[in-house]
Amino acid sequence: MKKITLSNGLEMNYKDFGEGFPIILVHGTPSSSDEFVNLMLIIKEKYRVIACDHIGFGESSKPSNYQYLITQHQNNFNEFMAFLNLPRFHIIIHDFGGIIALPYILKNLNKVSSLVICNSWAWKMSKIEYFPSWMRSLMASNLAKYLYLHKNFSPRFFVKLAWGKFTILNTEKHNIYIQKFKIPAERHGTWGFAQALVHENSNIWKIENELSKLNGTKILLLWGAADPLITLKSFNYWKLLLPNAKDIKLEKVGHFLLDEAPELCAKELIQFFQENE
């Protein structure tokens, strides 16, 4: 594990395996770069694969007095990419990794050899998925905050809920997610992402209006078809927005597709990357 110190003084850890043409992986919640390890170990035989832990996640700093706004994550990611200073790269975005990395991607399309979108979104959640006002109110409540911070609700509940049937989520695997947030003070990052969903009037979701700029980029929609959270409705909306994108659905695979089916994903990814280098 490597690390850099960001301009805000916080430490961002990252994994950097292999050599060759670089691939960037960007995780969401409640996760870390560990979600990608098995995939990275396969792909590193042909590529250099890099994945950071966002602040509040994995082995990066987890300050309890940090706001964990999406804009902060975006700025941190921009700084990380400036540190890497890569002239060209492939990039894979998953979950909240989409809204974190897309501003950088859209401003640096000349560096993007290809983009892979995995069970992610870039619009108000309720526009496509079932996310009614009562659910948003519940997620903004003090009860929800208590569950997130004191019961480690996000990895304990959502990982189990969103995992598919392609592979079993055993206790050892589930604990990899849970143990990244050992104490309440380390769980503010997951709560921050939950609040980003609730605040649908935030300017961050206006990025949907810029997604048409991606149509000149080689894009793969690689999707866990059994995801009950970011469902095939979102997959189909991406297809509408990006009609030139290649799309692959993985049956019985859930939200955490790159961890649930790393060998299957690696096969599809390597073929796609080789077509677009």
Disulfide bonds with the S-S distance in Angstrom:
none
